[in-house]
Amino acid sequence: MQTKPPQGVSSHRDDTVGLFRQRLAAVMARAGLSPAAFARRAGIDRSTLSQLMTDDAPRLPRAETLMALAQAAHVSVDWLLGLSQREEVGAEIIEAMLQIETPDHLPADDHFMRWLNEAAGYRVRTVPLALPDFLKTEAVLRLEYAGAFATAAPARLDAVRARLDFMRKPDHDVEVCVALQSLWALAAGQDLWHGLAVAERRAQLHAMADVYRDAYPSLRLYLYDLRDVYASPFTVFGPKRAVLFLGQAYLVLNGADHIRMFARRFDDMIRRSAVQPHEVERTVRALAETLEGG
């Protein structure tokens, strides 16, 4: 009969108990509670807590005691035991990884700019609903955001213009996937751009080409064919978050696995794009030339 643990088991257990003690001491210190006060909050005897923290024979608490300690500390049991690096519990983990935000219904809204600033120094990758706002002329913006422009204060509109100018600077690392069908619909005055004069459509295409020429290669556009590729609008803000645009809300995903999933999706769209970044300016200007004289 084996009378002692296999080699390495006792050491591993001591390490687990040691980490448990460190983390429990840390959360008590962070809460500013004495051992007696923390024991009362957890609903356990002070002597039990003292033994767990100082006993020469290291041991882990029973399951019910462990759960009481985690609940009192507002951390997960897995974190206390060193099995996870995330402190949050249950719904708090979900909330930290997934959030819902309401758009401002203005170009370059507060949410987008905050996420952009937080991702400073990282590559931002976006699939817009149609065309990225920072490539649009004011005439097109006023058509697409007619309600917001009609009610926004002049100071708010000035802030929007400043933000769009900021995003056009060639010192960001931005990749954009745009559907060829969006450009064709713009040139034809269809869909979102129904009723837009030919001159304004032509001006929009030339303005887009001009901004792109000045910002490339920091700004890289990939034109894909909707008959081959489809994606809902989303943006990956470096390793910080991925944001899916749902029309009336942003679904904000902060978990590393979700961010990597959307980054891989963007990589797939890049590989399947019909027009690569170095060909975009020529493609857009050629489309504008079809409207010359109109």
Summary of the structure (lengths in Angstrom):
residues: 294
radius of gyration: 27.7
end to end distance: 95.1
largest distance: 96.5
contacts: 812
relative contact order: 0.11
helix: 55%
strand: 12%
